[in-house]
Amino acid sequence: MQGIVTGIGNLSKLSYFDTSFNNLNLDLSFGFSPLFQLDVFNVHSCKISAVFPQWLRNQTQISGLDLSYTGISGQLPKWLWNMTSIRYLQLSGNQLTGLLPSHVVCDGCNLDTFLELREIIKGITEVFGGTEGIHSMIDLSSNHLVGKIPEEITNISKLMALNLSNNRLTGEIPKEIGNLKLLESLDLSNNNLSGTIPQSLSVLSWLSSLNLSNNKLYGPIPTGSQLQILDDPSIYAGNSGLCGFPLTDVCSKTHSPRNSTDVDNSAGGDDVEEDDKHDKMWFYLVIMSGVATGFWVVIGTLVVKESWRRSYFRFVEETADRIYVWFKVRVMNRLQNRLQD
């Protein structure tokens, strides 16, 4: 669909506006002063104005805002971060400049009290309800933002996805990045970030998508159960100073614990080996009996105690919701990559 859209300012009851992925030119001039209060404004890939729309400042009820690839330029307005109703923010693929504001965090903790998110994918609205504060996203990728990543951004405890890729950011990754306990997607690629990767990144148990490529990071890649799953070397590519799994560059070691505990095989080596076999057998027997006992204790408790049973199934449902949202984030990332290609 293409053409010029006019006259929308008179639609006093308009609350949801979505013209995404169309070649439309919206007549929203400097003096545009609509009568409506929007809940969602999604104009991805449309043309709206040369600068950030000032009339949005008065949209006090808006929860979803997507101005990606609309051609806007200039600095991000400070009032944007005071709009505490916003839960979903997409500003990627524009010509926005200036520093990444440190007050992105709070004046009411925007993006931190989510009740419902309307996520727009190719014009289809999907409403995610459920656990408070889970589905929050900030995407400022593919702009011209400079400066450091503000440490305050790690205070948005309910943030689920953060994309600051393809900017000109410098400095280090905030040490407190591990405070974002619900973070599932983090993309800081194609910047000028330096320093080491914070160890706290390894404690993000929900992190399933990571890209730190093409920066100036150095040192060992942190180890942790979740980072061990993210075994694609390309997510660290373009950082010549990094070492450790999953890269082929092994970090240098000054001491090996095994050197001080080697067994003297010339005296009783066979006896030690035999003892090891018995120890392993007893170890596995204890583990197997413990697993079996624990399994039946849990199952029996769920059968007898109704409150525990409800809590268990609530946990399963919430986990399924997280997986579903993760899938949607991946879909949106792929759509953006296709648009950029």
matplotlib code that plots the C-alpha trace (Angstrom):
import matplotlib.pyplot as plt

x = [0.0, 1.3, 0.1, -0.6, -2.7, -4.5, -7.3, -6.5, -6.4, -10.2, -10.7, -11.5, -12.0, -9.0, -6.9, -5.0, -3.2, -1.1, 0.1, 3.3, 5.3, 3.6, 4.9, 2.7, 3.4, 1.5, 0.5, 1.5, 2.8, 4.5, 1.2, -0.5, -2.7, -5.0, -8.1, -7.5, -5.5, -3.6, -2.9, -0.7, 1.0, 2.9, 4.1, 7.1, 8.6, 6.2, 7.3, 6.0, 8.3, 11.9, 12.2, 10.8, 7.0, 6.3, 2.6, 3.4, 4.3, 0.6, -0.3, -0.3, -2.0, 0.2, 1.7, 3.2, 5.3, 7.1, 8.7, 11.3, 12.6, 10.5, 13.3, 13.3, 16.5, 17.9, 18.2, 15.9, 13.6, 14.0, 10.2, 10.1, 11.5, 8.9, 6.1, 5.6, 2.8, 5.1, 5.8, 7.1, 9.5, 11.0, 13.1, 15.5, 16.7, 16.6, 19.1, 18.8, 21.9, 23.3, 23.9, 22.0, 20.2, 20.9, 17.3, 16.0, 15.4, 12.9, 10.7, 8.1, 10.1, 8.8, 8.8, 8.8, 5.1, 3.7, 0.3, -0.4, 1.7, 0.4, 3.2, 2.8, 4.2, 3.3, 0.1, -1.1, -1.8, -1.0, -2.0, 0.3, -1.2, 0.1, 2.9, 3.4, 6.4, 7.8, 7.3, 9.2, 11.5, 13.8, 15.2, 17.4, 19.4, 20.8, 21.0, 23.9, 23.8, 27.1, 28.5, 28.4, 25.6, 24.2, 24.4, 20.9, 19.5, 20.3, 17.6, 14.8, 14.3, 11.5, 13.4, 13.1, 14.9, 17.5, 18.9, 21.5, 23.3, 24.7, 25.4, 28.6, 28.5, 31.8, 32.9, 32.3, 29.3, 27.7, 29.0, 25.4, 24.0, 23.2, 20.5, 18.3, 17.1, 14.4, 16.5, 16.1, 17.7, 20.7, 22.3, 25.2, 26.9, 28.6, 29.6, 32.9, 32.5, 35.7, 36.7, 35.9, 32.5, 31.0, 30.9, 27.3, 26.2, 26.6, 23.8, 21.1, 19.3, 16.7, 19.2, 18.7, 19.9, 23.2, 25.3, 28.4, 30.3, 32.3, 33.4, 36.7, 36.1, 39.0, 39.7, 38.1, 34.5, 32.7, 31.7, 28.2, 25.5, 23.5, 26.6, 27.7, 24.5, 25.2, 28.0, 28.0, 31.4, 29.9, 28.3, 31.8, 33.4, 35.3, 36.7, 40.3, 41.1, 38.5, 39.4, 37.8, 34.8, 33.3, 36.2, 39.3, 41.6, 42.4, 43.0, 46.5, 46.8, 49.6, 48.8, 47.0, 45.5, 46.3, 50.0, 50.0, 47.8, 49.2, 49.4, 52.7, 52.0, 55.3, 54.0, 50.6, 49.2, 47.1, 45.5, 44.6, 42.9, 40.9, 39.8, 38.7, 36.4, 34.7, 34.3, 32.7, 30.3, 29.1, 28.8, 26.5, 24.4, 23.9, 23.0, 20.5, 18.8, 18.7, 17.1, 14.5, 13.6, 13.4, 11.2, 8.6, 8.7, 7.9, 5.2, 3.6, 3.5, 1.9, -0.8, -1.5, -1.1, -3.4, -1.7, 1.6, 0.0, -1.4, 1.9, 3.7, 1.3, 1.4, 5.2, 4.8, 2.4, 4.7, 7.6, 5.6, 4.7, 8.4, 9.2, 6.4, 7.6, 11.2, 10.0, 8.2, 11.3, 13.3, 10.6, 10.8, 14.6, 14.4, 11.9, 14.1, 17.1, 15.1, 14.2, 17.8, 18.9]
y = [0.0, 3.5, 7.1, 10.0, 9.6, 12.8, 13.8, 11.3, 14.1, 14.4, 10.8, 11.6, 8.0, 6.5, 4.5, 2.0, 3.1, 0.6, 1.3, -0.7, -2.2, 0.1, 2.8, 5.5, 9.2, 10.4, 14.1, 14.8, 18.4, 20.5, 21.9, 18.5, 18.4, 15.3, 14.9, 11.3, 9.5, 6.5, 3.2, 1.9, 3.9, 1.7, 3.3, 1.1, 1.8, 4.8, 8.4, 10.7, 13.8, 14.8, 15.0, 13.3, 14.0, 16.6, 15.9, 12.5, 14.3, 14.8, 11.1, 10.2, 6.8, 5.3, 1.9, 0.7, 3.1, 1.9, 4.6, 2.3, 3.1, 6.3, 8.6, 10.8, 12.4, 14.6, 14.0, 12.0, 14.3, 14.2, 14.1, 10.7, 9.1, 10.7, 8.9, 6.3, 4.6, 3.3, -0.5, -1.2, 1.2, 0.7, 3.5, 1.5, 2.3, 6.1, 9.0, 9.7, 11.3, 12.4, 10.6, 7.7, 9.3, 8.2, 9.0, 6.3, 4.4, 6.1, 9.0, 6.5, 3.6, 3.4, -0.1, -1.5, -1.9, -3.7, -5.1, -5.8, -5.4, -5.2, -6.3, -5.6, -8.0, -7.2, -5.6, -8.4, -7.5, -10.0, -9.3, -10.8, -10.7, -12.4, -11.9, -8.3, -6.6, -9.5, -8.2, -4.9, -4.0, -1.1, -1.0, 1.9, 0.0, 1.4, 5.1, 7.4, 7.4, 8.1, 8.0, 5.3, 2.8, 4.4, 2.2, 3.3, 1.2, -1.9, -0.7, -1.6, -4.9, -6.1, -5.5, -8.5, -7.3, -4.6, -3.7, -0.9, -2.4, -0.4, 2.8, 4.6, 3.7, 3.7, 2.7, -0.6, -2.8, -1.9, -4.2, -4.5, -6.0, -9.1, -7.1, -7.5, -10.9, -11.3, -10.3, -12.7, -10.8, -8.5, -7.0, -4.6, -5.4, -3.0, -0.3, 0.8, -0.8, -1.8, -3.5, -7.0, -8.8, -8.5, -11.7, -10.9, -11.6, -15.3, -15.2, -14.2, -17.6, -16.5, -15.1, -16.9, -14.4, -12.5, -10.5, -8.6, -8.8, -6.1, -4.1, -3.7, -6.1, -8.2, -10.7, -14.1, -14.8, -15.4, -18.9, -19.9, -22.4, -20.0, -18.7, -22.3, -22.8, -19.8, -21.5, -19.7, -18.0, -15.4, -13.6, -12.6, -12.1, -8.9, -8.6, -9.6, -9.5, -12.1, -15.6, -18.7, -20.8, -20.8, -19.1, -21.1, -18.7, -20.3, -18.0, -18.4, -20.4, -19.8, -22.7, -26.0, -27.5, -31.0, -30.4, -30.4, -33.5, -36.0, -39.5, -41.3, -44.3, -45.9, -46.8, -48.5, -47.1, -50.2, -50.0, -46.4, -47.2, -50.0, -47.8, -45.2, -47.8, -48.7, -45.0, -44.3, -47.3, -46.1, -42.5, -43.5, -45.7, -42.9, -40.5, -42.9, -43.6, -39.9, -39.1, -41.8, -40.7, -37.1, -37.8, -39.7, -37.2, -34.4, -36.4, -37.6, -34.1, -32.7, -35.4, -34.8, -31.0, -29.0, -25.7, -27.1, -28.6, -25.2, -23.5, -26.1, -25.8, -22.0, -22.2, -24.4, -22.0, -19.0, -20.8, -21.6, -17.9, -17.0, -19.4, -18.0, -14.4, -15.4, -16.9, -13.7, -11.6, -13.8, -13.4, -9.6, -9.7, -11.7, -9.3, -6.3, -8.1, -8.7, -5.1, -4.0, -6.4]
z = [0.0, -0.8, -0.9, 1.5, 4.6, 5.8, 8.1, 10.9, 13.5, 13.5, 14.6, 18.2, 19.3, 17.6, 20.0, 17.8, 14.7, 12.6, 9.1, 9.4, 6.5, 4.0, 1.7, 3.2, 3.8, 6.9, 6.9, 10.4, 10.1, 12.8, 13.9, 14.0, 17.2, 17.2, 19.2, 20.1, 22.8, 21.4, 23.0, 20.1, 17.4, 14.9, 11.7, 11.0, 7.5, 6.8, 6.4, 9.1, 9.6, 9.6, 13.3, 16.3, 16.4, 19.1, 19.2, 20.8, 24.0, 24.7, 24.2, 27.8, 27.4, 24.7, 25.6, 22.3, 20.1, 16.9, 14.8, 13.2, 9.7, 9.5, 8.5, 11.7, 12.7, 15.5, 19.2, 21.3, 23.2, 27.0, 27.5, 25.8, 28.9, 31.1, 29.3, 31.9, 30.0, 27.3, 27.6, 24.1, 22.3, 18.8, 17.3, 15.2, 11.7, 11.9, 12.1, 15.8, 17.3, 20.6, 23.9, 25.2, 28.1, 31.6, 32.6, 30.4, 33.7, 35.8, 36.3, 37.3, 35.9, 32.4, 30.9, 34.4, 35.3, 32.3, 32.4, 28.7, 25.6, 22.1, 19.8, 16.1, 13.5, 9.9, 10.9, 13.1, 16.7, 19.4, 23.0, 25.6, 29.1, 32.2, 34.6, 35.4, 33.8, 31.7, 28.2, 27.9, 25.1, 24.1, 20.6, 19.6, 17.0, 13.7, 14.7, 15.5, 19.3, 21.0, 24.5, 27.2, 28.0, 31.2, 34.2, 35.2, 32.4, 34.5, 37.0, 34.6, 36.3, 34.1, 30.8, 28.5, 25.3, 24.7, 21.3, 21.0, 18.0, 15.1, 16.9, 18.1, 21.7, 23.7, 27.2, 28.9, 29.3, 32.6, 35.4, 36.8, 33.6, 35.6, 37.4, 34.4, 35.6, 33.0, 30.0, 27.1, 24.2, 24.3, 21.2, 21.6, 18.3, 15.9, 18.4, 19.9, 23.3, 25.2, 28.4, 29.5, 29.4, 32.9, 34.8, 35.9, 32.3, 33.1, 35.7, 33.3, 33.3, 30.6, 28.1, 24.8, 22.3, 22.6, 20.1, 21.2, 17.9, 16.3, 19.3, 21.1, 24.0, 25.5, 28.1, 28.9, 28.1, 31.3, 32.1, 33.3, 32.6, 30.3, 28.4, 27.8, 25.8, 23.6, 21.8, 18.4, 18.0, 15.7, 18.7, 19.8, 16.4, 15.7, 19.2, 18.7, 22.4, 23.6, 24.5, 25.8, 24.9, 22.3, 20.5, 19.4, 21.2, 24.6, 27.5, 29.0, 32.2, 34.8, 37.0, 36.7, 39.9, 38.6, 38.9, 42.7, 43.0, 40.6, 41.9, 42.0, 39.7, 40.6, 44.2, 44.5, 41.2, 40.6, 44.1, 43.6, 40.3, 41.9, 44.8, 42.2, 40.5, 43.8, 44.7, 41.4, 41.7, 45.2, 43.9, 41.1, 43.4, 45.8, 43.0, 41.5, 44.8, 45.6, 42.2, 42.6, 46.2, 45.2, 42.2, 44.3, 47.1, 44.6, 42.8, 46.0, 47.4, 44.3, 44.5, 48.2, 48.5, 46.2, 46.9, 45.8, 42.7, 41.7, 42.2, 40.1, 37.2, 37.4, 37.1, 34.0, 32.4, 33.1, 31.6, 28.5, 28.2, 28.4, 25.6, 23.5, 24.0, 23.2, 20.0, 19.1, 19.8, 17.4, 14.7, 15.1, 14.9, 11.7, 10.2, 11.0, 9.4, 6.2, 6.1, 6.5, 3.7]

ax = plt.figure().add_subplot(projection="3d")
ax.plot(x, y, z, "-o")
ax.set_aspect("equal")
plt.show()
